[in-house]
Every structure is written in structure tokens, then in C-alpha cells.
Amino acid sequence: MNGIKLRGTGSCVPRHVVTNEDLSRRMETSDAWITSRTGIRRRHHCGDESAAELCVQAARAALSRAGVAPEEIGVCIVATVTPEDLVPSAACTLQQALGLPEDTLCFDLNAACTGFLFALHTMECLLNASPRKFGLVLGAEALSRIINWEDRSTAILFGDGAAAAVVECREGWPSIGAVYGCRGDRTLLHVAGPGSGKRSLISMEGTQVFKFAVETIPRCMDAVLTRHGLGADDVDFFVFHQANARIIDLVVRKYAIPPEKYAKNLEEFGNTSAASIPLLLAQLEAEGTIGPGSRVLLVGFGGGLTWGAAIVEFTQGGRND
């Protein structure tokens, strides 16, 4: 199977910023309490923006950076747990807004915080069968719409945003070699659906999810490195799902990852679920920290339960490659 590489990324977050101080006026909490436990200081919440609008802006930015026209896209996948509509899907709404060809395969994917990784793996499989070898992968969330404001343990965590990546499939390129897993569990992290007759609010057992994460991330990292025949030193950069700074710090210490090889942006954005990993990728590419030739290890984990890891490389965007 031919592999894929990332050709360009883009992102968009709501204008409205909610600080820890803002939350302290709404519930019994404080900046010190939130920061010490999560590393989060701010998060962006949708006001008059829709998640669909965020997707369009992120996708246009990614297409521009990649130097790829909408008519060249063969597959479009939006990873999300908070679509505005069940039908049409966020991906179909995006197809209309961008003018993607009508024979573009467009659909949403729900794997919670691992969604972007599942979408990348799915995209690699589908592009091998597509006559057009460029794909558009997004992670997009409007989690502020489903926050339970009576539960401060979860209300402090989540933010909104969207980020996109244009991927390219070519013969001879290595596979991203994704590893992944699922374990059906409604107790640790749950959001009721429209068929349940219940309000769709986030319910999470934070301590147990923390334990799940610190056990799962090293297992994912070891598995994906083994699959690629690489060691941690062979990776240029590590991008972790931005759920909690303490989780990332534990993993960094375990693998002795130097500061120049990883980053955290949850101080500004909080936990944006499926948008988390691509938001950080877009930030790092825009800063020039990663770019053509960079080998990046991605790790995600979240509700489902789901988990996964992959190693992706960047290729040159524009039209001069």
C-alpha cells in the first residue's frame, strides 16, 4: 500500500476567550487550582461562530499552504463528536462550502480525542483506491455546546476549534503505520446521543481517565516505534493529544524527550478533543518548528475508549515540488 504525507495544515479557533478567572466567577474554582491540575489557563468557546465556519476557514488555510485546489481532493473526513447536524455531515457541509467535486467521498468520523488519528489511517486506506491522491482531514469540535456547567471537574477542561491537514498519497512513500485500539466503556467518558432521550453533556471519571492515559500512551508509542523499526531518537517531534499537562509531563520524563522535541498548547486552547492534535500540528508548522522532511510521532487517547499512534512525515507544499 502506498503511504501518505502531510502537505499543509491550517487552523481556526473562536474569537471568544474564556480564562480561568472567568470560570472562577461562574463556579467554585480558581486560576491556581485549574492550572496546577491541568496546565490550562484559557480556552476558546464558540459565540456566534459555528463549528462549520471554523472548518471552512481551517480547510482553506490548509489547502492554500499545501498548494492544492479543491477539485484535486478525493476524500474529505471530519473527525468530530460535536457536529452541528447529524445530516448532512460536517464533511458534506464542508464539501459544499469548498466546492469539492461531487464524487469526493465525504463523511464524519467519531473516535473522540483519537479521531484525527483514526481519520488519518482511514484516509491512507481510501486514497489508495481514489483516482485523486489528495485528501482533506479535519479535527473539529464545539465542546462548549455540551459542557455540564454543574460539574467543575469537566467544565474547566474543554475548548472549541478546528484544524485541517491536506495529505498526499504517493507510490513508494512509507505508510504512517498506525496502531490503534478500542474498548467499549460508557462509565469513564460518556456523552448521550439524541436517541437516548437524555441531555448530551460530557460525563467523565477524571481520575480513571488519567490512569488510562498514562498506561496507554507508552504502549502506543512503543508499538508504533516497533512497527516502523525506529527508536525515540529517530523521531523529530512528538505531538500528544492535549488533554492534561501532567499526563504529557509523565510521558516526556519516561522517554527522556528533550524540550525541543515536544510542545504543549493546552494553556491557550484547553482540551479540544479531535481538534487537539491537528491544532498543535498547524501551530508548529506555522512557526517553522516542523516542516518538509520532519518525522512526527502522533499519540491520541480518549472516549470510546479509543487510542492510537502514527508516525507521519511532512512533504513540501506549493507547486514547486
C-alpha positions as CSV (number, residue, x, y, z in Angstrom):
1,M,0.0,0.0,0.0
2,N,1.2,3.5,-0.9
3,G,1.8,5.8,2.0
4,I,0.7,9.4,2.8
5,K,2.5,12.5,3.9
6,L,1.2,15.8,5.3
7,R,1.4,18.6,2.7
8,G,-0.1,21.5,4.6
9,T,-2.1,22.4,7.7
10,G,-4.4,25.2,8.8
11,S,-6.5,26.1,11.9
12,C,-9.2,28.3,13.1
13,V,-10.5,28.9,16.7
14,P,-13.3,31.1,18.0
15,R,-12.7,34.7,18.9
16,H,-14.2,34.4,22.4
17,V,-11.6,33.5,25.0
18,V,-12.7,32.1,28.4
19,T,-10.0,32.5,31.1
20,N,-9.7,30.6,34.4
21,E,-10.6,33.9,36.1
22,D,-13.9,33.9,34.0
23,L,-14.7,30.5,35.3
24,S,-14.0,31.4,38.9
25,R,-16.8,33.9,38.6
26,R,-19.2,31.1,37.5
27,M,-18.2,28.3,39.8
28,E,-16.1,27.5,42.8
29,T,-12.6,27.3,41.3
30,S,-9.5,29.5,40.7
31,D,-6.7,30.0,38.2
32,A,-4.2,28.4,40.6
33,W,-6.5,25.3,41.1
34,I,-7.1,24.8,37.4
35,T,-3.5,25.5,36.3
36,S,-1.9,23.2,38.9
37,R,-4.1,20.3,37.9
38,T,-4.3,20.6,34.1
39,G,-1.9,23.3,32.8
40,I,-4.9,25.1,31.2
41,R,-5.3,28.9,31.5
42,R,-7.6,29.8,28.7
43,R,-9.8,28.1,26.2
44,H,-11.8,29.4,23.1
45,H,-15.6,29.0,23.0
46,C,-17.9,29.5,20.1
47,G,-20.0,32.6,20.3
48,D,-21.8,33.5,17.1
49,E,-19.4,31.2,15.1
50,S,-20.5,27.8,14.1
51,A,-18.2,24.7,14.0
52,A,-18.9,24.6,10.3
53,E,-17.4,28.1,9.8
54,L,-14.3,27.1,11.8
55,C,-13.9,24.0,9.5
56,V,-14.2,26.1,6.3
57,Q,-11.5,28.6,7.5
58,A,-9.2,25.8,8.7
59,A,-9.6,23.9,5.4
60,R,-9.0,26.9,3.2
61,A,-5.8,27.7,5.1
62,A,-4.6,24.1,4.7
63,L,-5.3,24.0,1.0
64,S,-3.6,27.3,0.5
65,R,-0.4,26.2,2.4
66,A,-0.4,22.9,0.6
67,G,-0.9,24.5,-2.9
68,V,-3.8,22.1,-3.6
69,A,-7.1,23.1,-5.3
70,P,-10.4,21.9,-4.0
71,E,-11.1,20.0,-7.3
72,E,-8.0,17.8,-6.5
73,I,-9.4,16.4,-3.3
74,G,-10.5,12.8,-3.5
75,V,-11.6,12.2,0.1
76,C,-12.7,14.5,3.0
77,I,-13.1,13.3,6.6
78,V,-14.1,15.4,9.6
79,A,-13.3,13.8,13.0
80,T,-15.8,15.2,15.5
81,V,-18.1,14.3,18.4
82,T,-19.9,17.7,18.2
83,P,-21.3,18.1,14.6
84,E,-23.9,20.8,14.2
85,D,-26.1,18.4,12.3
86,L,-26.3,14.6,12.1
87,V,-27.4,15.0,8.5
88,P,-25.8,16.5,6.4
89,S,-22.5,15.6,7.9
90,A,-19.9,18.2,8.7
91,A,-17.8,16.8,5.9
92,C,-20.7,17.1,3.4
93,T,-21.3,20.7,4.6
94,L,-17.6,21.4,4.0
95,Q,-17.8,19.8,0.6
96,Q,-20.5,22.3,-0.4
97,A,-18.7,25.3,1.1
98,L,-15.3,24.5,-0.6
99,G,-16.8,23.3,-3.9
100,L,-15.2,19.9,-3.7
101,P,-16.2,17.6,-6.6
102,E,-19.5,15.7,-6.0
103,D,-17.7,12.4,-6.3
104,T,-15.5,13.2,-3.3
105,L,-16.0,10.7,-0.5
106,C,-17.1,12.8,2.4
107,F,-18.1,11.6,5.9
108,D,-17.7,12.3,9.6
109,L,-15.8,10.0,12.0
110,N,-16.3,9.7,15.7
111,A,-13.4,8.4,17.8
112,A,-13.4,11.3,20.3
113,C,-9.9,12.5,21.1
114,T,-8.3,9.9,18.9
115,G,-10.5,10.9,16.0
116,F,-7.8,12.7,13.9
117,L,-5.5,9.7,14.1
118,F,-8.3,7.3,13.1
119,A,-9.1,9.7,10.2
120,L,-5.5,9.7,9.0
121,H,-5.4,5.9,9.0
122,T,-8.7,5.8,7.2
123,M,-7.6,8.4,4.7
124,E,-4.4,6.4,3.9
125,C,-6.6,3.4,3.0
126,L,-9.1,5.3,1.0
127,L,-6.6,7.4,-1.0
128,N,-5.0,4.2,-2.3
129,A,-8.3,3.5,-4.0
130,S,-9.1,7.0,-5.1
131,P,-8.3,8.4,-8.6
132,R,-7.4,11.7,-6.9
133,K,-4.5,11.4,-4.5
134,F,-5.0,14.4,-2.2
135,G,-7.2,14.1,0.9
136,L,-8.5,16.6,3.5
137,V,-8.6,15.5,7.1
138,L,-10.0,17.7,9.9
139,G,-10.5,17.6,13.6
140,A,-13.2,20.0,14.7
141,E,-15.1,20.4,18.0
142,A,-17.6,22.8,19.6
143,L,-17.4,21.1,23.0
144,S,-18.7,24.3,24.8
145,R,-22.1,23.2,23.5
146,I,-22.1,20.1,25.6
147,I,-20.3,21.2,28.8
148,N,-22.0,20.3,32.1
149,W,-21.5,23.6,33.9
150,E,-22.6,22.0,37.2
151,D,-19.5,19.7,37.0
152,R,-16.4,21.8,37.6
153,S,-14.1,18.8,37.1
154,T,-15.0,18.7,33.4
155,A,-16.3,22.2,32.7
156,I,-12.8,23.7,33.2
157,L,-11.2,21.4,30.6
158,F,-12.8,21.9,27.2
159,G,-12.4,24.3,24.3
160,D,-13.6,24.7,20.7
161,G,-11.6,24.8,17.5
162,A,-10.9,23.2,14.1
163,A,-7.7,22.3,12.3
164,A,-7.1,20.7,8.9
165,A,-4.4,18.8,7.1
166,V,-4.0,18.2,3.4
167,V,-2.4,14.8,2.8
168,E,-0.9,13.3,-0.3
169,C,-0.6,9.7,-1.3
170,R,2.3,8.6,-3.5
171,E,3.8,5.3,-4.6
172,G,7.0,4.5,-2.7
173,W,6.1,6.6,0.4
174,P,6.1,4.8,3.7
175,S,2.8,4.1,5.5
176,I,2.1,6.0,8.6
177,G,1.9,2.6,10.3
178,A,-0.9,3.5,12.6
179,V,-1.5,1.4,15.7
180,Y,-4.9,1.7,17.4
181,G,-7.4,0.2,19.8
182,C,-10.9,0.4,21.2
183,R,-12.5,-0.7,24.4
184,G,-16.3,-0.1,24.7
185,D,-16.7,1.8,28.0
186,R,-19.6,4.1,28.9
187,T,-18.5,4.7,32.5
188,L,-15.2,6.6,32.1
189,L,-16.3,9.1,29.5
190,H,-19.8,9.4,28.1
191,V,-21.9,11.8,26.1
192,A,-25.5,10.7,25.5
193,G,-26.8,10.8,21.9
194,P,-30.1,12.1,20.6
195,G,-31.7,8.7,20.7
196,S,-31.1,8.3,24.4
197,G,-33.7,10.9,25.4
198,K,-31.0,12.5,27.7
199,R,-29.2,15.8,27.5
200,S,-25.9,15.5,25.5
201,L,-23.5,16.6,28.2
202,I,-20.0,15.4,29.0
203,S,-19.6,13.0,31.8
204,M,-16.1,11.8,32.8
205,E,-14.4,10.0,35.6
206,G,-11.2,12.1,35.5
207,T,-9.0,10.1,37.8
208,Q,-9.7,6.9,35.9
209,V,-9.2,8.6,32.5
210,F,-5.9,9.9,33.8
211,K,-4.8,6.4,34.7
212,F,-5.9,5.0,31.4
213,A,-3.9,7.7,29.5
214,V,-0.6,7.2,31.4
215,E,-0.8,3.5,30.8
216,T,-1.9,3.7,27.2
217,I,0.4,6.3,25.8
218,P,3.7,4.4,26.3
219,R,2.1,1.3,25.0
220,C,1.1,3.1,21.8
221,M,4.5,4.8,21.4
222,D,6.4,1.5,21.8
223,A,4.1,-0.3,19.4
224,V,4.3,2.4,16.6
225,L,8.1,2.7,17.0
226,T,8.5,-1.0,16.8
227,R,6.3,-1.2,13.7
228,H,8.5,1.4,12.0
229,G,11.7,-0.1,13.2
230,L,12.7,3.2,14.9
231,G,13.8,4.4,18.3
232,A,12.6,7.6,20.1
233,D,15.8,9.3,19.0
234,D,14.8,8.8,15.3
235,V,11.7,11.0,15.8
236,D,12.0,14.7,15.1
237,F,9.0,15.8,17.1
238,F,6.3,14.3,19.4
239,V,2.7,15.6,19.3
240,F,0.5,14.3,22.1
241,H,-3.3,14.8,22.5
242,Q,-3.5,17.9,24.6
243,A,-5.7,16.7,27.5
244,N,-3.6,17.4,30.6
245,A,-0.1,18.9,31.1
246,R,0.6,16.4,33.8
247,I,0.0,13.4,31.5
248,I,2.4,14.8,28.9
249,D,5.0,15.6,31.5
250,L,4.9,12.0,32.8
251,V,5.4,10.6,29.3
252,V,8.2,13.1,28.5
253,R,10.1,12.1,31.6
254,K,9.6,8.4,30.9
255,Y,11.2,8.7,27.4
256,A,13.6,11.5,28.3
257,I,12.3,13.6,25.4
258,P,14.2,16.8,25.2
259,P,12.2,20.1,25.4
260,E,12.9,21.0,21.7
261,K,11.1,17.8,20.6
262,Y,7.7,18.3,22.1
263,A,5.2,21.1,22.8
264,K,2.1,21.9,24.7
265,N,-0.6,24.4,23.7
266,L,-3.4,23.5,26.1
267,E,-2.5,26.5,28.2
268,E,-4.2,28.5,25.4
269,F,-6.8,26.1,24.0
270,G,-7.6,23.5,26.7
271,N,-8.7,20.1,25.6
272,T,-10.3,20.3,22.1
273,S,-10.8,16.6,21.6
274,A,-10.4,15.6,17.9
275,A,-9.1,19.1,17.1
276,S,-6.3,18.9,19.6
277,I,-3.6,17.1,17.6
278,P,-4.1,19.0,14.3
279,L,-4.3,22.3,16.1
280,L,-0.8,21.7,17.5
281,L,0.4,20.5,14.2
282,A,-0.8,23.6,12.4
283,Q,0.8,25.8,15.1
284,L,4.1,24.0,14.8
285,E,4.1,24.2,11.0
286,A,3.2,27.9,11.0
287,E,6.1,28.6,13.5
288,G,8.5,26.6,11.3
289,T,9.2,24.1,14.1
290,I,8.3,21.3,11.8
291,G,8.1,21.2,8.0
292,P,9.2,19.3,4.9
293,G,11.2,16.2,5.9
294,S,10.1,16.3,9.6
295,R,9.1,12.9,11.1
296,V,6.4,13.4,13.7
297,L,5.0,10.8,16.2
298,L,1.3,11.4,17.0
299,V,-0.4,9.9,20.0
300,G,-4.1,10.2,20.8
301,F,-6.4,8.7,23.5
302,G,-10.0,9.4,24.6
303,G,-13.6,8.4,24.9
304,G,-14.8,5.1,23.5
305,L,-12.4,4.2,24.9
306,T,-10.1,4.7,21.9
307,W,-6.3,5.1,21.5
308,G,-3.8,5.3,18.7
309,A,-0.5,6.4,17.4
310,A,1.1,7.0,14.0
311,I,4.3,8.4,12.5
312,V,3.8,11.0,9.8
313,E,6.2,12.9,7.6
314,F,5.8,16.3,6.1
315,T,6.4,16.9,2.4
316,Q,6.9,20.2,0.5
317,G,3.7,22.1,-0.2
318,G,3.2,24.6,-3.0
319,R,3.7,23.8,-6.7
320,N,7.5,23.5,-6.9
321,D,7.9,20.0,-5.6
